[in-house]
Amino acid sequence: MVKGTEKEEKSPAETFAGQSSLYREFLAEREEILRHKWIESEKAGADIGFERALLDWIRKHRDYWRSARREEHLPRGR
């Protein structure tokens, strides 16, 4: 196979969706939920599952996480 002869697949970060701020926020939130799932599963000694982790994270952490994230992205001097 000769390099450059096949159409190269673009990663999500290179596509329109990957450049969308809404999609980036979704990915960041998903990463936090997965982190929460891992931590809570370790505490429980078993996998708690994504749905339980999602609901728990939303109830306990989402508002604070979003507020802190907004603060990070505000221009300085506001």
N, C-alpha and C positions, 0 to 999 in steps of 0.2 A: 504494500500500500504506500503510495506517495503522499508525503505530508502536504496538506492543504488541498487535496483533491476532493475530500468529502466535506460536506457541510458540517461545521462545528456546532455543537450544542451550546447554547448560552446558559449560563447559570441564572437562577432567579434574580440575583443581584444585578445582572446585566439587562434584564428585561424591563418592560414598563412597570410591571407589578413590583419588581424589586426596587425600582426607583420611587415608588409611591410612598409618601409619608404614612398613609393609612396602613399600608401593608407592612412597613417597617415597625409601626407601633404594634400591630398584631403579632409580629414575630417576637418582639421584645416581651410582650405580655405572655405569650406562649412559653417563652424561655423561663420566665419567672414562675409560671404555674408548674412547669416540669421540675424546676428546682424545689419548689414547695412539695411536690409529690415525692421527690427523692427524700427530702428531710423527714417528712411525716411517715413515709414508708419505713425509714430507718428506725424512727421512734417506735413504730408499731411492730417492727420485726417481720413485716410482710408488706407486699405491694398493696397499697390502698386503692389503686386504680385512678385513672385520669379524671373521671367524672367527680369522684369524691374530692380529689385534690382541687379541682376547678372550683367546685361550690364552696369549699372551705376557704380557698384563697380569695375568692370574690367577697365572701362575708367578712373575712378578717383583715385583708391586706390591700385590696384593689384601690379603694379611695385614697389611702395614703400614698401608694405607689404612683398613682396617676398624678396626684398633686406634686410629689417630689419630682416626677419626670417633667412636668410642665415647668417647674422652677428651673430645672437644668437647661431648658431650651429657651427661656426668656432672654431677650437681649439685655445686656448689662445696663444699669442706669435707670431701670424702671422701678 
